[in-house]
Amino acid sequence: MNAVPQRAPDMHPHEWQARVELAAAYRIFDMLGWVEMIYNHITIRLPDSVTGGARQFLINPFGLHYSEVTASNLLKIDVQGNKLDADNPWPVNPAGFTIHAAIHDQVEGAHCVMHTHTTNGLAVACTESGLAQNNFYSAQLHGMVAYHDFEGITIHAQEAPRLLANMGSKPLVILRNHGLLAAGPTLPLTFVRLWTLQRACDVQVTQAPLGRAIPVPEPLAARMTHDSFQFDQRFGAGQDVFDAMTRLMEQRCGTGYKT
């Protein structure tokens, strides 16, 4: 039986509590199939009791599958994406802190931010009409869902003010052509809000037709392709993704393929 990691003696107990809760969320997302290999993020803003009022938050190490995230290997960063735990060897994904940091920094009640690219969530996000107000789950989200137009991979800081303006005070955002986003004062509340939105999308996708899809303009697609492949070159040209999936495969299937 694996030993349970213990809090470092110099770590504030509130930080360790946040780390354990966030690590559990990553494993739950994996269990639900809300994973995108090593991509996407769930973040928690650390309380003032830990930071003294500074904006700091926890994020998954870039290169690990959600099933590999633990309380101790989570990264602590500031709103500029700087690592605050220098002994952690894993890098930070710029697509994670660019938008998440803006929300944590500017939205007072955004203790937790979750983002997914689930198939059904993305399918609804690609439709002009957006979320249909026609099922048990979407009816629970009346007035809670905002929309933000697609601007490509979220690595450009200039997108943040527009996202914040579109988000306003609503805790859920459908990122058009992109996916789903949720924010809230606690991780459990953020999770159940996102789960409800995901279920609404699941039901909606079973209905036909979904509606007219939103096209991605060619200049934006060209910029996004450039951003994507430049990004891959900076972070191992796919090696980090393949390494993570190999570790997951070996954990579940063993190493017999090496014989």
C-alpha positions in Angstrom: 0.0 0.0 0.0 1.4 3.4 -1.0 2.2 5.8 1.8 0.2 9.0 1.9 2.4 12.1 1.3 2.8 14.3 4.3 2.8 18.1 4.3 6.2 19.7 4.3 7.0 21.1 7.8 7.3 24.7 6.4 4.1 24.5 4.3 1.0 26.3 5.6 -1.7 23.8 6.4 -4.2 25.8 4.3 -1.9 25.4 1.2 -1.7 21.6 1.8 -5.5 21.4 2.2 -5.9 23.2 -1.2 -3.3 20.9 -2.8 -5.1 17.8 -1.6 -8.5 19.0 -2.8 -7.1 20.1 -6.2 -5.2 16.8 -6.7 -8.5 15.0 -6.0 -10.3 17.1 -8.7 -7.7 16.1 -11.3 -8.2 12.4 -10.5 -12.0 12.9 -10.7 -11.7 14.6 -14.1 -9.7 11.6 -15.2 -12.3 9.2 -13.9 -15.1 11.1 -15.7 -13.1 11.2 -19.0 -12.7 15.0 -18.9 -9.1 14.8 -20.0 -7.1 16.1 -22.9 -3.8 14.1 -22.5 -1.5 16.6 -20.7 -3.5 19.7 -21.6 -6.3 21.8 -19.9 -6.3 23.0 -16.4 -8.0 23.2 -13.0 -6.6 25.9 -10.8 -7.1 27.1 -7.2 -6.2 30.5 -5.9 -4.4 30.2 -2.6 -6.1 32.0 0.4 -4.7 35.2 1.9 -3.8 33.2 5.0 -1.1 31.5 2.8 0.0 34.3 0.5 -0.4 37.4 2.7 -2.7 38.9 0.1 -0.6 38.1 -3.0 -2.3 36.5 -6.0 -0.9 33.0 -6.1 -2.5 29.8 -7.4 -1.9 26.1 -7.9 -1.9 24.5 -11.4 -1.0 21.1 -12.8 2.6 20.5 -13.9 2.8 20.7 -17.7 3.7 17.2 -19.0 1.8 15.1 -16.5 -1.5 13.3 -17.3 -4.3 14.1 -14.9 -3.9 10.7 -13.4 -0.3 11.6 -12.3 -1.2 14.8 -10.5 -0.6 14.7 -6.7 -0.8 17.2 -3.9 2.9 17.5 -3.7 3.7 17.9 -7.4 1.3 20.7 -8.1 2.9 23.9 -9.2 2.5 27.2 -7.3 2.8 30.2 -9.5 2.0 33.9 -9.5 -0.2 35.8 -12.0 2.7 36.3 -14.4 3.2 32.5 -14.5 6.4 32.5 -12.4 7.1 29.3 -10.5 7.2 30.0 -6.7 8.4 26.5 -5.8 11.7 26.4 -7.5 12.4 22.8 -6.5 9.5 21.6 -8.7 11.1 20.4 -12.0 8.0 20.6 -14.2 7.3 23.6 -16.5 4.2 25.8 -16.6 1.8 25.7 -19.6 1.4 29.3 -20.9 -2.1 28.4 -22.1 -2.9 27.7 -18.4 -1.9 30.8 -16.6 -2.8 33.4 -19.3 -6.5 33.1 -18.8 -6.7 31.4 -15.4 -4.4 34.0 -13.9 -6.5 36.8 -15.3 -9.7 35.4 -13.7 -8.0 34.6 -10.4 -6.5 38.1 -10.3 -9.5 40.2 -11.5 -12.6 38.2 -10.3 -12.8 38.4 -6.6 -15.0 35.3 -6.1 -13.0 33.1 -8.5 -11.2 30.8 -6.0 -11.3 27.9 -8.5 -11.3 27.9 -12.3 -11.9 24.8 -14.4 -11.6 24.4 -18.2 -12.5 21.4 -20.4 -12.5 20.4 -24.1 -15.0 17.6 -23.7 -16.5 16.4 -27.0 -20.0 17.3 -26.2 -19.1 20.6 -24.5 -17.0 21.6 -27.6 -19.8 20.5 -29.9 -22.3 22.9 -28.2 -19.6 25.6 -28.1 -19.3 25.3 -31.9 -23.0 26.1 -32.6 -24.3 29.6 -33.2 -27.3 29.1 -30.9 -25.1 27.9 -28.0 -26.7 26.2 -25.0 -30.4 25.2 -25.6 -32.8 26.1 -22.8 -34.7 22.8 -23.3 -33.6 20.2 -20.8 -33.4 19.4 -17.1 -29.8 20.5 -16.7 -29.8 23.6 -18.8 -32.9 24.8 -17.0 -30.8 24.9 -13.8 -28.3 27.4 -15.4 -30.7 30.2 -16.4 -28.7 33.4 -16.4 -25.5 31.7 -15.4 -23.8 31.2 -18.8 -21.7 33.8 -20.6 -20.2 33.5 -24.1 -16.8 34.5 -25.4 -15.9 34.5 -29.1 -13.0 32.4 -30.3 -9.6 34.0 -30.4 -7.4 30.9 -30.9 -5.1 29.2 -28.4 -5.2 31.1 -25.1 -1.6 32.2 -24.9 -2.0 35.9 -25.8 -2.5 38.2 -22.8 -4.5 40.7 -24.8 -7.4 38.3 -24.9 -7.9 38.4 -21.1 -9.7 41.8 -20.8 -12.2 40.7 -23.5 -12.9 37.4 -21.8 -13.3 39.1 -18.4 -15.7 41.7 -19.9 -17.8 38.9 -21.6 -17.7 36.8 -18.4 -19.0 39.6 -16.2 -20.5 38.2 -13.0 -21.5 34.8 -14.6 -19.8 31.7 -13.2 -19.9 29.7 -16.5 -18.5 30.5 -19.9 -19.0 28.8 -23.2 -15.8 29.6 -25.1 -17.1 29.5 -28.7 -15.3 26.9 -30.9 -13.2 26.0 -27.9 -14.8 24.5 -24.8 -16.3 25.1 -21.3 -15.1 27.2 -18.4 -16.3 27.5 -14.8 -15.3 29.6 -11.9 -16.5 29.7 -8.3 -15.7 30.6 -4.7 -15.0 26.9 -3.8 -13.8 23.9 -5.8 -16.8 21.8 -5.0 -19.3 24.5 -6.2 -17.2 25.1 -9.3 -17.2 21.4 -10.0 -21.0 20.9 -9.7 -21.7 23.9 -11.9 -19.4 22.6 -14.6 -20.9 19.1 -14.2 -24.4 20.5 -14.7 -23.3 22.4 -17.8 -21.6 19.3 -19.2 -24.7 17.2 -18.6 -26.8 19.9 -20.4 -24.4 19.6 -23.3 -24.5 15.8 -23.3 -28.3 15.9 -23.5 -28.3 18.6 -26.2 -25.9 16.6 -28.4 -28.4 13.7 -28.5 -30.9 16.0 -30.1 -30.7 16.6 -33.8 -29.9 18.9 -35.4 -27.5 20.9 -33.2 -27.7 23.9 -35.4 -25.3 25.8 -37.7 -21.7 25.6 -36.7 -19.6 28.8 -36.2 -16.8 28.9 -38.8 -13.3 29.8 -37.8 -12.0 32.6 -40.0 -9.0 31.6 -42.1 -6.6 34.3 -40.7 -7.4 33.1 -37.1 -6.9 29.5 -38.2 -3.5 30.3 -39.7 -2.4 32.1 -36.5 -3.6 29.3 -34.4 -1.7 26.7 -36.4 1.4 28.8 -36.1 0.9 29.2 -32.3 0.2 25.5 -31.9 3.3 24.1 -33.7 5.6 26.8 -32.3 4.3 25.8 -28.9 5.0 22.2 -29.5 8.6 22.9 -30.6 9.2 24.8 -27.3 7.8 21.9 -25.2 9.3 18.8 -26.8 7.5 18.6 -30.2 5.1 16.0 -28.8 7.6 14.0 -26.7 6.1 15.2 -23.4 2.6 14.1 -24.5 3.8 10.7 -25.7 5.9 10.2 -22.5 2.8 10.9 -20.3 0.6 8.6 -22.3 3.3 5.9 -22.2 3.5 6.1 -18.4 -0.3 5.9 -18.2 -0.3 2.9 -20.6 2.3 1.1 -18.5 0.4 1.7 -15.3 -2.7 0.2 -16.8 -1.3 -2.4 -19.2 2.1 -3.3 -17.9 5.4 -3.3 -19.7 5.0 -6.5 -21.7 5.1 -4.5 -25.0 8.9 -4.2 -24.4 9.5 -7.9 -24.9 
